[in-house]
Amino acid sequence: MVLHRDFLMRQIQLLVQVLMKVLLKKEEGQPDEARSLLEEGISESFGTDLDSLLAMDRETFMALCSPASAFHADLAVALADLLREDNSPAAAERAFWLYEAALQHRAALSLPALQWVEDYRRSA
């Protein structure tokens, strides 16, 4: 159990670090480098490339945040935050799925994430 929790925390920490690097590259006007970092982070965290991840059906995709058959809202939020930076419709849809599930599990979302969820609901 402790080993599983440690792995999960490392995975979340990696996603947050990747997000920070992606945001920095975008701020520096380097969108291609930001996309490359996002792709590398997804691959390292989930063992699949970004395009394959974005092509997954909902059930398969949501299973990424359910190691050992238990949904982990914090992992879902970290992945959703990162996917929002891809700016593709498929990434937005999957980020929405994750946020929705996290909210159902009473996870805390940042105010910008909550606003994004509301905006996405209105536009869908």
N, C-alpha and C positions, 0 to 999 in steps of 0.2 A: 504494500500500500504506500509506504513512504517513498519507495523507488518510483512508483507510478506518479505520485504527486510531484516529486523532484523533476521528473522528465517533463511533465505538463508545465511546470513553472519555467523551466528552461525554454520550452517551445514558445510560451507566451512572451518571455523576455526577448527571444530572438525576433519574433514578429514586431515587437515594439521598437527594437533597434533598427530593423529594416525600415519600418515606417519613418523613423526619424531621418534616416539617410535619404530615403525617397523624397521626403518633404524638402530637405536641404538642397538636393539636386534640382528639384523643380524651382525652388526659390532662386537658385543660381542660373536658371535658364537652360538647364541641361535635361530636357525631357527624355531623350533617348537613354541617357545614363540612369535616370530615375526608373525607367521601364526595365532596364537590364537588372538593376538592383532588386526590383520587385520580383522579377522572374527568378532570380537566384534565391531570394528568401523563401519563395513558395516551394521551390524545388528542394531546398535544404530542410524545410520544416515538414513537408508532406510527401516528399519522394515522387512528385509528379510535376510536370511542367505547367505553366500558367494556362496555356491553351487547353490542355486536357482537363484541368481543374474547372475551367469555365464551360466546358462541354458536358460536364457531369449532370445527370438528372438530380432532382432535389434530394431524393433519399440517399444516393451515393455521396453527394456533396455534404449533406448534413452529418453523415457518418464520420467525416474528417474531424469533427468536433466531439465525437463520442468514442474516444478510445476506451476499451474495456466496457463497452456498451452503456456508458453513462455520459450524458450530455454535459459538456463543460462550458458554461456561459462565458466565463472570462476568456477562454480560448476563442470562442465564437466572436466575441466583441473585438478582440485583437485582430483576427483574420478579416472581419468586416471592415474595420478601420483601414486596413491595408488595401483591401480590394477596392474601396472607394477611390483610391488614388489611381486606379487603372483607367477610369473614365470611359469604360465601354459599357454598353447596355447589359451584357451578360454579367459583368462584374458587379454592376449596380443591383441587378436582380438578386444575385447571390448574397451580396452584402445585406440586402433587405431581408432575405430569408434568415440570415444569421441574427440580425438585430431583433427580428420578430421572435425568434425562438429564445433569445437571451432575455427579452422582456417577459416572455411567458414564464421563464425561470427566475424572475424577479432580480435580474442583473441590473447593476447601475450602468447607465450610459451617460456619456458627457452631454452637455446641453447642445453642442453642435451636432452630435450624432442623433439626438432626439429630434432636432429640427430637420435634419436630413431625412429621417424616417417619415416624418409628417409630410415633407415636401414630396417624397417618393410616392407616398400613398395618394396624395392629391393628383399627381401626374399619371398614375397608373390607370 
